[in-house]
Amino acid sequence: MGGCVFNPVFYLSLNLVLVSIIVAGLGNFVFGDRLMDDGSIFVPMILVGMVCTVVQTILIYRYFTPPQKPPRFEFLCGPRC
């Protein structure tokens, strides 16, 4: 089960579904039916949501991967109080 939870493809697809639901559900409420039905707001919102989801997935999985080489600056080598 851990392989499914910590897999970036699963995380990305889950976030894409959530962004699509949010855009479809809140888009009509915020912008109204007229702007959402002709695609002038819906398509850019979906595209921006996809880009934000990809960037978020990259940042999160890059944060949790162990570093390959030591830090460039000495003060990053240990905890500071």
VEXPABA-46305 format. One record per atom (N, C-alpha, C, O, CB): residue number from 0; residue in three letters; x, y, z. Coordinates in pm, whole numbers. Glycine has a CB too. Example, Ala and Ser with C-alpha at 12.3 -4.5 7.8 and 13.67 -1.06 7.14 Angstrom:
2
+------+------+--------+--------+--------+
: resi : resn :      X :      Y :      Z :
+------+------+--------+--------+--------+
:    0 :  Ala :   1319 :   -569 :    780 :
:    0 :  Ala :   1230 :   -450 :    780 :
:    0 :  Ala :   1320 :   -330 :    780 :
:    0 :  Ala :   1424 :   -332 :    846 :
:    0 :  Ala :   1131 :   -447 :    905 :
:    1 :  Ser :   1285 :   -225 :    708 :
:    1 :  Ser :   1367 :   -106 :    714 :
:    1 :  Ser :   1290 :      3 :    787 :
:    1 :  Ser :   1341 :    114 :    804 :
:    1 :  Ser :   1408 :    -60 :    572 :
+------+------+--------+--------+--------+
//
This chain:
81
+------+------+--------+--------+--------+
: resi : resn :      X :      Y :      Z :
+------+------+--------+--------+--------+
:    0 :  Met :     83 :   -119 :      0 :
:    0 :  Met :      0 :      0 :      0 :
:    0 :  Met :     88 :    126 :      0 :
:    0 :  Met :     49 :    227 :    -59 :
:    0 :  Met :    -95 :     -1 :    121 :
:    1 :  Gly :    203 :    122 :     64 :
:    1 :  Gly :    290 :    238 :     68 :
:    1 :  Gly :    338 :    279 :    -70 :
:    1 :  Gly :    362 :    397 :    -95 :
:    1 :  Gly :    408 :    210 :    156 :
:    2 :  Gly :    352 :    182 :   -160 :
:    2 :  Gly :    393 :    214 :   -296 :
:    2 :  Gly :    289 :    297 :   -369 :
:    2 :  Gly :    324 :    381 :   -452 :
:    2 :  Gly :    420 :     88 :   -372 :
:    3 :  Cys :    162 :    275 :   -339 :
:    3 :  Cys :     57 :    354 :   -404 :
:    3 :  Cys :     48 :    495 :   -344 :
:    3 :  Cys :     27 :    592 :   -416 :
:    3 :  Cys :    -79 :    283 :   -390 :
:    4 :  Val :     65 :    504 :   -214 :
:    4 :  Val :     51 :    633 :   -148 :
:    4 :  Val :    167 :    726 :   -181 :
:    4 :  Val :    147 :    846 :   -200 :
:    4 :  Val :     40 :    614 :      3 :
:    5 :  Phe :    288 :    671 :   -187 :
:    5 :  Phe :    405 :    754 :   -209 :
:    5 :  Phe :    450 :    758 :   -355 :
:    5 :  Phe :    562 :    801 :   -384 :
:    5 :  Phe :    518 :    704 :   -123 :
:    6 :  Asn :    367 :    715 :   -445 :
:    6 :  Asn :    399 :    717 :   -587 :
:    6 :  Asn :    363 :    854 :   -645 :
:    6 :  Asn :    249 :    899 :   -627 :
:    6 :  Asn :    323 :    604 :   -663 :
:    7 :  Pro :    454 :    921 :   -713 :
:    7 :  Pro :    423 :   1054 :   -767 :
:    7 :  Pro :    313 :   1053 :   -873 :
:    7 :  Pro :    239 :   1151 :   -885 :
:    7 :  Pro :    547 :   1115 :   -826 :
:    8 :  Val :    301 :    946 :   -949 :
:    8 :  Val :    197 :    939 :  -1051 :
:    8 :  Val :     59 :    933 :   -985 :
:    8 :  Val :    -35 :    999 :  -1031 :
:    8 :  Val :    218 :    816 :  -1143 :
:    9 :  Phe :     46 :    856 :   -878 :
:    9 :  Phe :    -80 :    849 :   -804 :
:    9 :  Phe :   -114 :    985 :   -743 :
:    9 :  Phe :   -229 :   1029 :   -750 :
:    9 :  Phe :    -73 :    742 :   -695 :
:   10 :  Tyr :    -16 :   1049 :   -684 :
:   10 :  Tyr :    -36 :   1181 :   -623 :
:   10 :  Tyr :    -77 :   1285 :   -728 :
:   10 :  Tyr :   -168 :   1365 :   -704 :
:   10 :  Tyr :     92 :   1227 :   -551 :
:   11 :  Leu :    -11 :   1283 :   -843 :
:   11 :  Leu :    -43 :   1376 :   -951 :
:   11 :  Leu :   -184 :   1352 :  -1004 :
:   11 :  Leu :   -259 :   1448 :  -1023 :
:   11 :  Leu :     59 :   1362 :  -1065 :
:   12 :  Ser :   -220 :   1228 :  -1027 :
:   12 :  Ser :   -353 :   1201 :  -1081 :
:   12 :  Ser :   -463 :   1235 :   -981 :
:   12 :  Ser :   -569 :   1285 :  -1019 :
:   12 :  Ser :   -364 :   1054 :  -1122 :
:   13 :  Leu :   -439 :   1209 :   -854 :
:   13 :  Leu :   -536 :   1246 :   -751 :
:   13 :  Leu :   -556 :   1397 :   -746 :
:   13 :  Leu :   -669 :   1444 :   -736 :
:   13 :  Leu :   -492 :   1194 :   -613 :
:   14 :  Asn :   -447 :   1473 :   -753 :
:   14 :  Asn :   -458 :   1618 :   -751 :
:   14 :  Asn :   -524 :   1672 :   -877 :
:   14 :  Asn :   -598 :   1771 :   -870 :
:   14 :  Asn :   -320 :   1680 :   -734 :
:   15 :  Leu :   -499 :   1610 :   -992 :
:   15 :  Leu :   -566 :   1654 :  -1115 :
:   15 :  Leu :   -717 :   1633 :  -1106 :
:   15 :  Leu :   -795 :   1718 :  -1151 :
:   15 :  Leu :   -510 :   1577 :  -1236 :
:   16 :  Val :   -758 :   1522 :  -1048 :
:   16 :  Val :   -902 :   1498 :  -1030 :
:   16 :  Val :   -961 :   1601 :   -935 :
:   16 :  Val :  -1069 :   1655 :   -960 :
:   16 :  Val :   -928 :   1355 :   -976 :
:   17 :  Leu :   -891 :   1629 :   -826 :
:   17 :  Leu :   -942 :   1728 :   -729 :
:   17 :  Leu :   -951 :   1868 :   -791 :
:   17 :  Leu :  -1049 :   1939 :   -768 :
:   17 :  Leu :   -851 :   1732 :   -606 :
:   18 :  Val :   -850 :   1908 :   -869 :
:   18 :  Val :   -853 :   2040 :   -933 :
:   18 :  Val :   -968 :   2047 :  -1032 :
:   18 :  Val :  -1034 :   2150 :  -1042 :
:   18 :  Val :   -720 :   2070 :  -1003 :
:   19 :  Ser :   -991 :   1940 :  -1107 :
:   19 :  Ser :  -1101 :   1938 :  -1203 :
:   19 :  Ser :  -1237 :   1951 :  -1134 :
:   19 :  Ser :  -1326 :   2021 :  -1183 :
:   19 :  Ser :  -1097 :   1811 :  -1285 :
:   20 :  Ile :  -1253 :   1883 :  -1023 :
:   20 :  Ile :  -1378 :   1891 :   -948 :
:   20 :  Ile :  -1397 :   2032 :   -892 :
:   20 :  Ile :  -1508 :   2085 :   -897 :
:   20 :  Ile :  -1381 :   1788 :   -833 :
:   21 :  Ile :  -1293 :   2091 :   -840 :
:   21 :  Ile :  -1303 :   2225 :   -784 :
:   21 :  Ile :  -1336 :   2327 :   -892 :
:   21 :  Ile :  -1421 :   2414 :   -871 :
:   21 :  Ile :  -1173 :   2264 :   -714 :
:   22 :  Val :  -1269 :   2317 :  -1007 :
:   22 :  Val :  -1295 :   2413 :  -1115 :
:   22 :  Val :  -1438 :   2397 :  -1167 :
:   22 :  Val :  -1507 :   2496 :  -1190 :
:   22 :  Val :  -1193 :   2394 :  -1230 :
:   23 :  Ala :  -1482 :   2274 :  -1186 :
:   23 :  Ala :  -1617 :   2251 :  -1238 :
:   23 :  Ala :  -1724 :   2292 :  -1137 :
:   23 :  Ala :  -1828 :   2345 :  -1174 :
:   23 :  Ala :  -1635 :   2105 :  -1277 :
:   24 :  Gly :  -1698 :   2266 :  -1009 :
:   24 :  Gly :  -1799 :   2296 :   -908 :
:   24 :  Gly :  -1803 :   2442 :   -868 :
:   24 :  Gly :  -1911 :   2501 :   -862 :
:   24 :  Gly :  -1774 :   2213 :   -786 :
:   25 :  Leu :  -1689 :   2500 :   -841 :
:   25 :  Leu :  -1686 :   2639 :   -796 :
:   25 :  Leu :  -1685 :   2740 :   -911 :
:   25 :  Leu :  -1719 :   2857 :   -892 :
:   25 :  Leu :  -1565 :   2662 :   -710 :
:   26 :  Gly :  -1648 :   2694 :  -1031 :
:   26 :  Gly :  -1645 :   2785 :  -1145 :
:   26 :  Gly :  -1781 :   2842 :  -1178 :
:   26 :  Gly :  -1794 :   2961 :  -1204 :
:   26 :  Gly :  -1590 :   2715 :  -1267 :
:   27 :  Asn :  -1884 :   2758 :  -1177 :
:   27 :  Asn :  -2020 :   2806 :  -1202 :
:   27 :  Asn :  -2067 :   2899 :  -1092 :
:   27 :  Asn :  -2138 :   2996 :  -1118 :
:   27 :  Asn :  -2116 :   2688 :  -1216 :
:   28 :  Phe :  -2028 :   2870 :   -970 :
:   28 :  Phe :  -2070 :   2953 :   -858 :
:   28 :  Phe :  -2003 :   3090 :   -862 :
:   28 :  Phe :  -2067 :   3191 :   -835 :
:   28 :  Phe :  -2038 :   2882 :   -726 :
:   29 :  Val :  -1874 :   3095 :   -895 :
:   29 :  Val :  -1799 :   3219 :   -892 :
:   29 :  Val :  -1821 :   3302 :  -1018 :
:   29 :  Val :  -1849 :   3422 :  -1010 :
:   29 :  Val :  -1651 :   3190 :   -874 :
:   30 :  Phe :  -1809 :   3239 :  -1136 :
:   30 :  Phe :  -1813 :   3313 :  -1262 :
:   30 :  Phe :  -1949 :   3309 :  -1331 :
:   30 :  Phe :  -1973 :   3388 :  -1423 :
:   30 :  Phe :  -1709 :   3260 :  -1354 :
:   31 :  Gly :  -2036 :   3221 :  -1291 :
:   31 :  Gly :  -2167 :   3211 :  -1355 :
:   31 :  Gly :  -2166 :   3112 :  -1469 :
:   31 :  Gly :  -2061 :   3073 :  -1519 :
:   31 :  Gly :  -2212 :   3347 :  -1404 :
:   32 :  Asp :  -2287 :   3073 :  -1511 :
:   32 :  Asp :  -2300 :   2972 :  -1615 :
:   32 :  Asp :  -2256 :   3022 :  -1751 :
:   32 :  Asp :  -2201 :   2945 :  -1830 :
:   32 :  Asp :  -2441 :   2924 :  -1622 :
:   33 :  Arg :  -2280 :   3148 :  -1781 :
:   33 :  Arg :  -2251 :   3200 :  -1915 :
:   33 :  Arg :  -2102 :   3194 :  -1946 :
:   33 :  Arg :  -2065 :   3150 :  -2055 :
:   33 :  Arg :  -2302 :   3343 :  -1928 :
:   34 :  Leu :  -2017 :   3238 :  -1854 :
:   34 :  Leu :  -1873 :   3237 :  -1879 :
:   34 :  Leu :  -1813 :   3096 :  -1874 :
:   34 :  Leu :  -1715 :   3068 :  -1942 :
:   34 :  Leu :  -1802 :   3325 :  -1777 :
:   35 :  Met :  -1871 :   3009 :  -1795 :
:   35 :  Met :  -1817 :   2874 :  -1785 :
:   35 :  Met :  -1860 :   2788 :  -1904 :
:   35 :  Met :  -1786 :   2697 :  -1944 :
:   35 :  Met :  -1861 :   2808 :  -1655 :
:   36 :  Asp :  -1977 :   2814 :  -1960 :
:   36 :  Asp :  -2027 :   2730 :  -2070 :
:   36 :  Asp :  -1957 :   2757 :  -2202 :
:   36 :  Asp :  -1941 :   2664 :  -2282 :
:   36 :  Asp :  -2174 :   2752 :  -2087 :
:   37 :  Asp :  -1916 :   2879 :  -2228 :
:   37 :  Asp :  -1851 :   2906 :  -2357 :
:   37 :  Asp :  -1701 :   2874 :  -2356 :
:   37 :  Asp :  -1639 :   2880 :  -2461 :
:   37 :  Asp :  -1871 :   3052 :  -2395 :
:   38 :  Gly :  -1643 :   2841 :  -2244 :
:   38 :  Gly :  -1505 :   2798 :  -2237 :
:   38 :  Gly :  -1403 :   2908 :  -2221 :
:   38 :  Gly :  -1283 :   2880 :  -2214 :
:   38 :  Gly :  -1472 :   2721 :  -2356 :
:   39 :  Ser :  -1447 :   3033 :  -2215 :
:   39 :  Ser :  -1350 :   3142 :  -2205 :
:   39 :  Ser :  -1282 :   3147 :  -2069 :
:   39 :  Ser :  -1171 :   3199 :  -2058 :
:   39 :  Ser :  -1419 :   3274 :  -2231 :
:   40 :  Ile :  -1344 :   3095 :  -1967 :
:   40 :  Ile :  -1285 :   3089 :  -1833 :
:   40 :  Ile :  -1248 :   2946 :  -1797 :
:   40 :  Ile :  -1148 :   2922 :  -1729 :
:   40 :  Ile :  -1382 :   3148 :  -1729 :
:   41 :  Phe :  -1329 :   2851 :  -1841 :
:   41 :  Phe :  -1312 :   2711 :  -1801 :
:   41 :  Phe :  -1179 :   2653 :  -1849 :
:   41 :  Phe :  -1107 :   2591 :  -1771 :
:   41 :  Phe :  -1427 :   2628 :  -1853 :
:   42 :  Val :  -1147 :   2671 :  -1975 :
:   42 :  Val :  -1025 :   2613 :  -2032 :
:   42 :  Val :   -899 :   2671 :  -1968 :
:   42 :  Val :   -811 :   2594 :  -1929 :
:   42 :  Val :  -1022 :   2635 :  -2183 :
:   43 :  Pro :   -887 :   2804 :  -1955 :
:   43 :  Pro :   -767 :   2854 :  -1887 :
:   43 :  Pro :   -756 :   2810 :  -1741 :
:   43 :  Pro :   -646 :   2787 :  -1692 :
:   43 :  Pro :   -765 :   3004 :  -1892 :
:   44 :  Met :   -869 :   2799 :  -1673 :
:   44 :  Met :   -864 :   2754 :  -1534 :
:   44 :  Met :   -816 :   2609 :  -1524 :
:   44 :  Met :   -739 :   2575 :  -1435 :
:   44 :  Met :  -1002 :   2767 :  -1468 :
:   45 :  Ile :   -861 :   2525 :  -1616 :
:   45 :  Ile :   -816 :   2385 :  -1616 :
:   45 :  Ile :   -667 :   2378 :  -1647 :
:   45 :  Ile :   -593 :   2303 :  -1583 :
:   45 :  Ile :   -897 :   2303 :  -1720 :
:   46 :  Leu :   -622 :   2456 :  -1745 :
:   46 :  Leu :   -480 :   2454 :  -1781 :
:   46 :  Leu :   -391 :   2506 :  -1668 :
:   46 :  Leu :   -286 :   2448 :  -1640 :
:   46 :  Leu :   -456 :   2538 :  -1907 :
:   47 :  Val :   -433 :   2615 :  -1602 :
:   47 :  Val :   -357 :   2667 :  -1488 :
:   47 :  Val :   -357 :   2567 :  -1374 :
:   47 :  Val :   -256 :   2550 :  -1305 :
:   47 :  Val :   -416 :   2802 :  -1441 :
:   48 :  Gly :   -470 :   2501 :  -1352 :
:   48 :  Gly :   -477 :   2398 :  -1249 :
:   48 :  Gly :   -384 :   2282 :  -1277 :
:   48 :  Gly :   -321 :   2228 :  -1185 :
:   48 :  Gly :   -619 :   2347 :  -1235 :
:   49 :  Met :   -374 :   2242 :  -1404 :
:   49 :  Met :   -282 :   2133 :  -1441 :
:   49 :  Met :   -137 :   2172 :  -1418 :
:   49 :  Met :    -58 :   2093 :  -1366 :
:   49 :  Met :   -303 :   2094 :  -1587 :
:   50 :  Val :   -101 :   2294 :  -1457 :
:   50 :  Val :     37 :   2341 :  -1437 :
:   50 :  Val :     69 :   2350 :  -1289 :
:   50 :  Val :    176 :   2307 :  -1246 :
:   50 :  Val :     58 :   2478 :  -1506 :
:   51 :  Cys :    -22 :   2404 :  -1210 :
:   51 :  Cys :      1 :   2415 :  -1065 :
:   51 :  Cys :     13 :   2278 :  -1000 :
:   51 :  Cys :     94 :   2260 :   -908 :
:   51 :  Cys :   -113 :   2494 :   -999 :
:   52 :  Thr :    -64 :   2181 :  -1046 :
:   52 :  Thr :    -58 :   2046 :   -991 :
:   52 :  Thr :     76 :   1979 :  -1023 :
:   52 :  Thr :    134 :   1913 :   -938 :
:   52 :  Thr :   -173 :   1962 :  -1044 :
:   53 :  Val :    124 :   1997 :  -1145 :
:   53 :  Val :    254 :   1939 :  -1182 :
:   53 :  Val :    366 :   2003 :  -1101 :
:   53 :  Val :    454 :   1934 :  -1051 :
:   53 :  Val :    280 :   1957 :  -1334 :
:   54 :  Val :    363 :   2136 :  -1088 :
:   54 :  Val :    467 :   2206 :  -1010 :
:   54 :  Val :    462 :   2163 :   -864 :
:   54 :  Val :    566 :   2141 :   -802 :
:   54 :  Val :    449 :   2360 :  -1021 :
:   55 :  Gln :    342 :   2151 :   -809 :
:   55 :  Gln :    328 :   2108 :   -669 :
:   55 :  Gln :    383 :   1967 :   -649 :
:   55 :  Gln :    453 :   1941 :   -551 :
:   55 :  Gln :    180 :   2113 :   -627 :
:   56 :  Thr :    355 :   1877 :   -741 :
:   56 :  Thr :    404 :   1740 :   -729 :
:   56 :  Thr :    557 :   1736 :   -737 :
:   56 :  Thr :    621 :   1663 :   -660 :
:   56 :  Thr :    344 :   1652 :   -839 :
:   57 :  Ile :    615 :   1812 :   -828 :
:   57 :  Ile :    761 :   1816 :   -840 :
:   57 :  Ile :    824 :   1871 :   -713 :
:   57 :  Ile :    922 :   1815 :   -663 :
:   57 :  Ile :    803 :   1901 :   -961 :
:   58 :  Leu :    769 :   1979 :   -659 :
:   58 :  Leu :    826 :   2039 :   -538 :
:   58 :  Leu :    816 :   1946 :   -418 :
:   58 :  Leu :    911 :   1934 :   -340 :
:   58 :  Leu :    756 :   2171 :   -507 :
:   59 :  Ile :    702 :   1880 :   -402 :
:   59 :  Ile :    684 :   1792 :   -286 :
:   59 :  Ile :    777 :   1671 :   -293 :
:   59 :  Ile :    840 :   1636 :   -194 :
:   59 :  Ile :    539 :   1746 :   -276 :
:   60 :  Tyr :    785 :   1607 :   -409 :
:   60 :  Tyr :    870 :   1489 :   -417 :
:   60 :  Tyr :   1018 :   1524 :   -421 :
:   60 :  Tyr :   1102 :   1442 :   -383 :
:   60 :  Tyr :    834 :   1407 :   -539 :
:   61 :  Arg :   1052 :   1642 :   -467 :
:   61 :  Arg :   1192 :   1684 :   -460 :
:   61 :  Arg :   1231 :   1717 :   -315 :
:   61 :  Arg :   1345 :   1693 :   -275 :
:   61 :  Arg :   1215 :   1807 :   -551 :
:   62 :  Tyr :   1137 :   1770 :   -239 :
:   62 :  Tyr :   1164 :   1800 :    -98 :
:   62 :  Tyr :   1192 :   1673 :    -18 :
:   62 :  Tyr :   1279 :   1674 :     70 :
:   62 :  Tyr :   1045 :   1875 :    -36 :
:   63 :  Phe :   1120 :   1565 :    -47 :
:   63 :  Phe :   1133 :   1442 :     31 :
:   63 :  Phe :   1241 :   1347 :    -20 :
:   63 :  Phe :   1264 :   1244 :     43 :
:   63 :  Phe :   1003 :   1371 :     33 :
:   64 :  Thr :   1308 :   1377 :   -129 :
:   64 :  Thr :   1417 :   1291 :   -175 :
:   64 :  Thr :   1545 :   1331 :   -101 :
:   64 :  Thr :   1570 :   1449 :    -79 :
:   64 :  Thr :   1436 :   1301 :   -329 :
:   65 :  Pro :   1627 :   1233 :    -64 :
:   65 :  Pro :   1751 :   1266 :      6 :
:   65 :  Pro :   1849 :   1337 :    -89 :
:   65 :  Pro :   1850 :   1308 :   -208 :
:   65 :  Pro :   1817 :   1139 :     65 :
:   66 :  Pro :   1929 :   1427 :    -37 :
:   66 :  Pro :   2023 :   1500 :   -122 :
:   66 :  Pro :   2132 :   1407 :   -177 :
:   66 :  Pro :   2174 :   1313 :   -110 :
:   66 :  Pro :   2087 :   1615 :    -44 :
:   67 :  Gln :   2177 :   1435 :   -299 :
:   67 :  Gln :   2280 :   1354 :   -364 :
:   67 :  Gln :   2421 :   1402 :   -329 :
:   67 :  Gln :   2515 :   1323 :   -330 :
:   67 :  Gln :   2261 :   1357 :   -514 :
:   68 :  Lys :   2436 :   1531 :   -298 :
:   68 :  Lys :   2566 :   1586 :   -263 :
:   68 :  Lys :   2550 :   1677 :   -142 :
:   68 :  Lys :   2439 :   1721 :   -112 :
:   68 :  Lys :   2629 :   1663 :   -384 :
:   69 :  Pro :   2659 :   1707 :    -72 :
:   69 :  Pro :   2649 :   1792 :     48 :
:   69 :  Pro :   2605 :   1934 :     12 :
:   69 :  Pro :   2619 :   1978 :   -102 :
:   69 :  Pro :   2785 :   1796 :    123 :
:   70 :  Pro :   2550 :   2006 :    111 :
:   70 :  Pro :   2505 :   2143 :     86 :
:   70 :  Pro :   2620 :   2234 :     43 :
:   70 :  Pro :   2736 :   2211 :     78 :
:   70 :  Pro :   2439 :   2200 :    211 :
:   71 :  Arg :   2586 :   2335 :    -31 :
:   71 :  Arg :   2685 :   2429 :    -82 :
:   71 :  Arg :   2740 :   2519 :     29 :
:   71 :  Arg :   2856 :   2557 :     26 :
:   71 :  Arg :   2623 :   2515 :   -192 :
:   72 :  Phe :   2656 :   2552 :    126 :
:   72 :  Phe :   2696 :   2642 :    234 :
:   72 :  Phe :   2710 :   2564 :    364 :
:   72 :  Phe :   2633 :   2471 :    389 :
:   72 :  Phe :   2594 :   2757 :    251 :
:   73 :  Glu :   2807 :   2601 :    448 :
:   73 :  Glu :   2838 :   2526 :    570 :
:   73 :  Glu :   2724 :   2534 :    673 :
:   73 :  Glu :   2701 :   2437 :    746 :
:   73 :  Glu :   2966 :   2579 :    631 :
:   74 :  Phe :   2653 :   2646 :    679 :
:   74 :  Phe :   2550 :   2660 :    781 :
:   74 :  Phe :   2429 :   2570 :    752 :
:   74 :  Phe :   2343 :   2555 :    839 :
:   74 :  Phe :   2505 :   2806 :    790 :
:   75 :  Leu :   2420 :   2509 :    635 :
:   75 :  Leu :   2311 :   2417 :    605 :
:   75 :  Leu :   2342 :   2273 :    645 :
:   75 :  Leu :   2257 :   2185 :    629 :
:   75 :  Leu :   2280 :   2422 :    458 :
:   76 :  Cys :   2460 :   2248 :    698 :
:   76 :  Cys :   2503 :   2112 :    731 :
:   76 :  Cys :   2440 :   2061 :    861 :
:   76 :  Cys :   2431 :   1939 :    878 :
:   76 :  Cys :   2654 :   2106 :    743 :
:   77 :  Gly :   2397 :   2145 :    950 :
:   77 :  Gly :   2342 :   2099 :   1077 :
:   77 :  Gly :   2229 :   2188 :   1124 :
:   77 :  Gly :   2205 :   2294 :   1068 :
:   77 :  Gly :   2450 :   2092 :   1182 :
:   78 :  Pro :   2160 :   2143 :   1229 :
:   78 :  Pro :   2050 :   2222 :   1284 :
:   78 :  Pro :   2102 :   2346 :   1358 :
:   78 :  Pro :   2211 :   2346 :   1415 :
:   78 :  Pro :   1965 :   2137 :   1379 :
:   79 :  Arg :   2023 :   2449 :   1355 :
:   79 :  Arg :   2057 :   2574 :   1425 :
:   79 :  Arg :   1948 :   2606 :   1527 :
:   79 :  Arg :   1829 :   2587 :   1501 :
:   79 :  Arg :   2074 :   2694 :   1323 :
:   80 :  Cys :   1992 :   2654 :   1641 :
:   80 :  Cys :   1897 :   2690 :   1748 :
:   80 :  Cys :   1883 :   2839 :   1759 :
:   80 :  Cys :   1808 :   2888 :   1843 :
:   80 :  Cys :   1941 :   2632 :   1882 :
+------+------+--------+--------+--------+
//
